[in-house]
Each structure stands twice: as structure tokens, then as C-alpha cells.
Amino acid sequence: MAIDAKVSFMNQTEKRLSKEITADSMAKVMTIVADVLEGYEMREIIISLETNDDLLDCFLDALNVQGRSAKTLERYRYVIERMMKGVGVPTRRITVYHLRTYLAGMQQRGIADSTIEGVRQVFSAYFNWLQRESLIDRNPTANLGTIKCAKKKKKTFTAVDMEKLKEHCSTVRDKAIIAFLASTGCRISEATGLDRKAIDFVGCKCIVHGKGNKERTAFFDGVTSMLLHQYLASRKDDNPALFVGKGCRRLEPGGVRAMMKKLGESSGVDHVHPHKFRRTLATELARHGMPIQEVANVLGHEKIDTTMKYVVLNEDDVNHDYRRYA
């Protein structure tokens, strides 16, 4: 086995050197390498793709200890495992060229640049962690570079849009969901994860669990309180969930998205999805003068920069403020 390993090593070394140096120089180098190897015993290590599972599991365990959500861990595993299957080599052999080729393939398939940049960020997090933990010698994402994305102007719901949505809701449950998301700015996972007992109807507030299982208080208005009362009074089940779907089972985010897609089609409102209510609330609060730090607290953001991405200011807003302060 040792002899076979040495022969394999010498053959691979010679093949690599043949592209870099002259034949005479290579012969000298190979002679020196052979002499050095005489004092060592070697065995060939076959690295299989299973090796990646160990490294990936270590990475995900570290994120879990840091308090990252199960959804985040699931996404990281999916993205990294898909990449490793695509490039066909184990983690320690992945180079920047493998990653560039993989991302280029995503572009050729017509995948949005913003999605590709999100994938690149996952790669960066993975390999940066491996390097910090001294599990790899070289970080293949060090020179990968970011993916430039065209900045699209985000849209919010107008007052007319909101009225159309309310008019076309077929059930009191749907009206309650629309009102709840619009007034609290909650993430869809936060809303569907709520139980009835979490609602404080007197104070018009509730405790929600955001990303990283962090608690915060979400507030809602009187109309939302009334609709929640009507909805819960209409239910005959004993499910503790605030919102339920078919079979009186807890309503999942996918069910809300499906409902909103139909609602958008019936009402004629474009791009109706849960996150748009969150962006709309952030924009309205900022327009009415709420300090951006408080807006961040309402949305459950740790960084104000994240909140700023949610606030959509139109030209009239900018023009008004310019005339006011210029």
C-alpha cells in the first residue's frame, strides 16, 4: 500500500510539474522528491463526499449554538449540499473556480442576481467559518466577489389597495389576517406561530417570537382587535393557534401566501404577499415621523440599516423634505 501510494504521488506530482517547469528541471525535482520520500511511509487517503457532511454538520451545529433559527439552518444545509453535489468535489478541494462556475451556471439558467447573491453569502459564511476554525487552509470565497444586483424600487400598498383587499376578503379570518399583518408589521412566520392566549385585547398588543427566537411586543389597532374578536368568536375548535386553516389545523405560512395570491387576483391589487404589509407599515411610520430606531424596534430589527431597506420614499416625499430644509 505504501509503495502504491508513493507511485501515485510521484505520478501526480510529475503530471502537475510538467505544465510548470522544463523537462530537465522536472527530472531534478523528481529525483530530490524521491530521495526525500525514501525516509517516509505513505498511504493514500481517499476523500469521499461523506467528508463534507462532517464539516457541514459542524458548521450547522455552531450556528445552532448561536441561536440561529431552524429555518435558517435548513436553508444553509440545502444551499451547501446542492453546491457540493453540483461541483462534485469535497469541501477541502473546492476552489474559487468551482464556485464561480457553479454561480455562472445559475445565471445561465436565468436565476435572479439577488438570489445568486444570497447563495454566495451562504458560501461565504460557510468557508469563512471553516477557515476561522482552522478546518481549511484556503478560503475559496476570499476572492469570489459580490454579485451586483439591479436595485428595484420596492412598492407598498396604497390606501386604495388596502380597501380593495378588505372588500374582497371572503371570510372574517382573512380580514383578520390582513388587518393583523398591516397593523403589526409581523413576519408571516411570527403571525402563524401565535397562539390565542398571546393576544392582549385590552392593551391591543401581543408577544411574538422573531428570528433567533427573540421576543418582542407587537402592537395593533382597534379595528384589528375587533376583527380578531369576531374571528375567534366564529370558531368552534379548541386549537390553541390564533389562525387555523383546513381541518382546524394551525395555518402555515404557505397557506397565507396562497390565500393572498388569490386575493390579489380577485381584487386586482398587484404583488400581494405577506412581506409587503411589513414594508408598508415601516414606510408609513417613517413618513409620520417615527424615529427610525423605533421603527426598527417595531419590526424586530437589530440593525437600522436593515430597517432602511424597508422604508420606501417616493419622489413627492423627497421633494417635500427638500423644499422644507433646503
C-alpha positions as CSV (number, residue, x, y, z in Angstrom):
1,M,0.0,0.0,0.0
2,A,2.8,2.4,0.9
3,I,4.6,1.6,-2.5
4,D,1.3,2.2,-4.4
5,A,0.8,5.5,-2.6
6,K,4.3,6.7,-3.4
7,V,3.9,5.7,-7.1
8,S,0.6,7.5,-7.2
9,F,2.1,10.6,-5.5
10,M,5.1,10.7,-7.9
11,N,2.9,10.3,-11.0
12,Q,0.5,13.1,-9.9
13,T,3.5,15.4,-9.0
14,E,5.2,14.8,-12.3
15,K,1.9,15.5,-14.2
16,R,1.4,18.8,-12.3
17,L,5.1,19.9,-12.8
18,S,5.1,19.1,-16.5
19,K,2.9,22.2,-17.0
20,E,5.1,24.5,-14.9
21,I,8.8,23.7,-15.5
22,T,11.1,22.3,-18.1
23,A,11.8,18.6,-18.5
24,D,15.4,18.9,-17.2
25,S,14.2,20.8,-14.1
26,M,11.4,18.4,-13.5
27,A,13.8,15.4,-13.7
28,K,16.0,17.0,-11.0
29,V,13.0,17.9,-8.8
30,M,11.5,14.4,-9.1
31,T,14.9,12.9,-8.1
32,I,15.0,15.0,-5.0
33,V,11.4,14.2,-4.1
34,A,12.0,10.5,-4.5
35,D,15.1,10.7,-2.2
36,V,13.1,12.5,0.5
37,L,10.2,10.1,0.3
38,E,12.6,7.1,1.0
39,G,12.6,8.1,4.6
40,Y,8.8,8.1,4.9
41,E,5.9,5.6,4.7
42,M,2.9,6.8,2.8
43,R,-0.7,5.8,2.4
44,E,-3.3,7.2,0.1
45,I,-6.3,8.8,1.6
46,I,-9.5,8.6,-0.5
47,I,-11.6,11.6,0.4
48,S,-15.3,10.9,-0.3
49,L,-18.2,13.3,-0.3
50,E,-19.2,12.0,3.1
51,T,-16.3,14.0,4.5
52,N,-18.3,17.1,3.6
53,D,-21.2,16.0,5.8
54,D,-18.9,16.1,8.9
55,L,-17.8,19.7,8.1
56,L,-21.2,20.9,7.2
57,D,-22.7,19.3,10.4
58,C,-20.0,21.1,12.5
59,F,-20.9,24.4,10.8
60,L,-24.6,24.0,11.4
61,D,-24.1,22.9,15.0
62,A,-22.1,26.1,15.6
63,L,-25.0,28.2,14.1
64,N,-27.5,26.3,16.2
65,V,-25.5,27.1,19.4
66,Q,-25.5,30.8,18.3
67,G,-29.3,30.7,18.3
68,R,-30.0,30.7,14.5
69,S,-33.4,29.6,13.6
70,A,-34.3,26.1,12.3
71,K,-35.4,27.7,9.1
72,T,-32.0,29.3,8.6
73,L,-30.2,26.1,9.3
74,E,-32.4,24.2,6.8
75,R,-31.7,26.8,4.1
76,Y,-27.9,26.7,4.8
77,R,-27.9,22.9,4.5
78,Y,-29.9,22.9,1.3
79,V,-27.8,25.5,-0.4
80,I,-24.4,24.0,0.6
81,E,-25.4,20.4,-0.1
82,R,-26.7,21.4,-3.5
83,M,-23.5,23.2,-4.3
84,M,-21.3,20.3,-3.3
85,K,-23.3,17.9,-5.4
86,G,-23.0,20.3,-8.3
87,V,-19.3,20.8,-8.2
88,G,-18.7,17.1,-7.4
89,V,-15.7,17.6,-5.1
90,P,-15.4,17.5,-1.3
91,T,-15.2,20.8,0.7
92,R,-11.4,20.8,1.2
93,R,-10.9,20.6,-2.5
94,I,-13.3,23.3,-3.5
95,T,-11.7,26.3,-5.2
96,V,-12.9,29.7,-6.2
97,Y,-13.1,28.4,-9.8
98,H,-15.6,25.7,-8.7
99,L,-17.8,28.3,-7.0
100,R,-17.6,30.8,-9.9
101,T,-18.6,28.0,-12.4
102,Y,-21.5,27.0,-10.2
103,L,-22.8,30.6,-9.8
104,A,-22.3,31.2,-13.5
105,G,-24.5,28.1,-14.2
106,M,-27.2,29.7,-12.0
107,Q,-27.0,32.9,-14.1
108,Q,-27.3,30.9,-17.3
109,R,-30.4,29.2,-16.0
110,G,-32.0,32.7,-15.6
111,I,-32.0,32.8,-11.8
112,A,-32.2,36.3,-10.4
113,D,-29.0,38.0,-9.4
114,S,-30.4,38.8,-5.9
115,T,-31.0,35.0,-5.4
116,I,-27.5,34.2,-6.6
117,E,-26.0,36.8,-4.2
118,G,-27.9,35.2,-1.4
119,V,-26.3,31.8,-2.3
120,R,-22.9,33.4,-2.4
121,Q,-23.4,34.8,1.0
122,V,-24.2,31.3,2.3
123,F,-20.9,30.0,0.7
124,S,-19.0,32.9,2.3
125,A,-20.4,32.2,5.8
126,Y,-19.6,28.5,5.5
127,F,-16.0,28.8,4.2
128,N,-15.2,31.8,6.5
129,W,-16.2,29.7,9.5
130,L,-14.2,26.7,8.3
131,Q,-11.1,28.9,7.9
132,R,-11.6,30.5,11.4
133,E,-11.8,27.1,12.9
134,S,-8.6,26.0,11.0
135,L,-10.5,23.3,9.2
136,I,-9.4,24.5,5.8
137,D,-6.2,26.2,4.7
138,R,-7.5,28.4,2.0
139,N,-10.9,30.2,1.8
140,P,-12.3,29.8,-1.8
141,T,-14.7,32.7,-1.2
142,A,-11.9,35.2,-0.4
143,N,-11.7,36.5,-4.0
144,L,-15.2,35.5,-5.1
145,G,-16.6,39.0,-5.0
146,T,-20.2,40.1,-4.6
147,I,-22.9,39.7,-7.2
148,K,-24.1,43.1,-8.3
149,C,-27.9,43.3,-8.3
150,A,-30.0,45.8,-10.0
151,K,-31.8,47.9,-7.4
152,K,-35.5,47.6,-8.0
153,K,-37.8,50.2,-6.4
154,K,-39.9,48.4,-3.8
155,K,-43.6,49.1,-3.7
156,T,-46.0,49.4,-0.8
157,F,-49.8,49.1,-0.5
158,T,-51.7,52.3,-1.1
159,A,-54.8,53.2,1.0
160,V,-56.9,52.2,-2.1
161,D,-55.1,48.9,-2.3
162,M,-55.9,48.2,1.4
163,E,-59.6,48.9,0.9
164,K,-59.7,46.7,-2.2
165,L,-58.1,43.8,-0.2
166,K,-60.6,44.2,2.7
167,E,-63.6,44.3,0.3
168,H,-62.6,41.1,-1.4
169,C,-61.8,39.0,1.6
170,S,-64.2,36.1,1.6
171,T,-64.0,35.3,5.3
172,V,-63.6,37.1,8.6
173,R,-60.4,35.1,9.1
174,D,-58.8,36.5,6.0
175,K,-59.9,40.1,7.1
176,A,-58.3,39.5,10.5
177,I,-55.1,38.2,8.9
178,I,-54.8,41.2,6.6
179,A,-55.5,43.7,9.4
180,F,-53.1,41.9,11.8
181,L,-50.2,42.0,9.3
182,A,-50.9,45.5,8.3
183,S,-51.0,46.9,11.8
184,T,-48.3,44.9,13.5
185,G,-45.8,44.5,10.6
186,C,-45.1,40.9,11.8
187,R,-43.3,38.4,9.7
188,I,-45.6,35.7,8.4
189,S,-43.9,33.1,10.5
190,E,-44.4,35.2,13.6
191,A,-48.1,35.6,12.9
192,T,-48.8,31.9,12.1
193,G,-46.8,30.9,15.2
194,L,-49.0,32.9,17.6
195,D,-51.5,31.3,20.0
196,R,-54.8,32.8,21.1
197,K,-53.5,33.3,24.6
198,A,-50.7,35.6,23.3
199,I,-53.2,38.3,22.4
200,D,-53.8,41.1,24.9
201,F,-57.1,42.6,23.7
202,V,-57.2,45.2,26.4
203,G,-53.7,46.6,25.6
204,C,-54.0,45.8,21.8
205,K,-50.7,44.0,21.8
206,C,-49.1,40.6,21.7
207,I,-45.7,38.9,22.3
208,V,-44.2,37.4,19.2
209,H,-41.1,35.3,18.7
210,G,-39.0,36.6,15.9
211,K,-35.7,35.4,14.3
212,G,-33.4,33.6,16.7
213,N,-36.5,33.1,19.0
214,K,-36.2,36.7,20.2
215,E,-39.3,38.0,21.9
216,R,-40.7,41.4,21.2
217,T,-44.0,43.2,21.7
218,A,-46.1,43.8,18.6
219,F,-49.0,46.4,18.7
220,F,-52.2,46.5,16.7
221,D,-55.1,48.9,16.3
222,G,-58.7,48.8,17.5
223,V,-60.0,47.6,14.1
224,T,-57.7,44.7,14.2
225,S,-58.7,43.9,17.8
226,M,-62.4,43.9,16.7
227,L,-61.7,41.6,13.7
228,L,-59.7,39.2,15.8
229,H,-62.6,39.1,18.3
230,Q,-65.1,38.3,15.6
231,Y,-62.9,35.7,14.0
232,L,-62.2,33.8,17.3
233,A,-65.9,34.0,18.3
234,S,-66.8,32.3,15.0
235,R,-64.6,29.3,15.6
236,K,-65.8,26.1,17.2
237,D,-62.4,24.3,17.5
238,D,-60.1,24.1,20.5
239,N,-56.9,24.5,18.6
240,P,-54.7,27.0,20.6
241,A,-53.4,28.6,17.3
242,L,-54.5,32.1,16.6
243,F,-55.1,31.3,12.9
244,V,-56.2,28.0,11.6
245,G,-56.8,26.5,8.2
246,K,-58.5,23.4,6.8
247,G,-59.2,20.7,9.4
248,C,-58.8,23.4,12.1
249,R,-55.1,22.9,11.9
250,R,-52.6,25.7,12.6
251,L,-52.4,27.9,9.5
252,E,-48.9,27.6,7.9
253,P,-47.1,30.5,6.0
254,G,-47.7,28.7,2.7
255,G,-51.4,28.8,3.3
256,V,-51.4,32.5,3.9
257,R,-49.4,33.1,0.8
258,A,-51.8,31.0,-1.3
259,M,-54.7,33.0,0.2
260,M,-53.1,36.3,-0.6
261,K,-52.3,35.2,-4.2
262,K,-56.0,34.5,-4.8
263,L,-56.9,37.7,-3.0
264,G,-54.6,39.7,-5.3
265,E,-56.2,38.2,-8.4
266,S,-59.7,38.8,-7.2
267,S,-59.1,42.4,-6.0
268,G,-56.8,43.5,-8.9
269,V,-54.0,44.5,-6.5
270,D,-50.6,43.7,-7.8
271,H,-48.0,41.7,-5.9
272,V,-50.0,40.8,-2.8
273,H,-47.7,38.9,-0.3
274,P,-47.2,39.0,3.5
275,H,-43.9,40.9,3.5
276,K,-45.4,43.8,1.6
277,F,-47.5,44.6,4.6
278,R,-44.4,44.8,6.7
279,R,-42.7,47.2,4.2
280,T,-45.9,49.3,4.1
281,L,-46.0,49.7,7.8
282,A,-42.4,50.7,8.0
283,T,-42.8,53.3,5.3
284,E,-46.0,54.8,6.9
285,L,-44.4,55.0,10.3
286,A,-41.3,56.7,8.9
287,R,-43.5,59.1,6.9
288,H,-45.4,60.1,10.0
289,G,-42.2,61.0,11.8
290,M,-41.4,57.9,13.9
291,P,-37.7,57.8,14.6
292,I,-36.0,55.1,12.6
293,Q,-34.7,53.4,15.7
294,E,-38.3,52.9,16.9
295,V,-39.4,51.6,13.5
296,A,-36.6,49.1,13.8
297,N,-37.9,48.0,17.2
298,V,-41.4,47.6,15.8
299,L,-40.1,45.3,13.0
300,G,-37.7,43.5,15.3
301,H,-34.5,44.6,13.5
302,E,-31.2,44.7,15.3
303,K,-29.6,46.9,12.7
304,I,-31.1,50.2,11.4
305,D,-29.5,49.6,8.0
306,T,-31.9,46.6,7.6
307,T,-34.9,48.8,8.5
308,M,-33.8,51.5,6.0
309,K,-34.2,48.9,3.2
310,Y,-37.9,48.6,4.2
311,V,-38.7,52.3,4.1
312,V,-39.9,53.3,0.6
313,L,-39.8,57.1,0.0
314,N,-41.4,58.3,-3.2
315,E,-40.4,61.4,-5.1
316,D,-43.1,63.5,-3.6
317,D,-41.7,62.8,-0.1
318,V,-38.2,63.6,-1.1
319,N,-39.3,66.8,-2.9
320,H,-41.4,67.9,0.1
321,D,-38.5,67.4,2.5
322,Y,-36.0,69.1,0.2
323,R,-38.2,72.2,-0.1
324,R,-38.6,72.2,3.6
325,Y,-35.0,72.0,4.6
326,A,-33.2,73.5,1.5
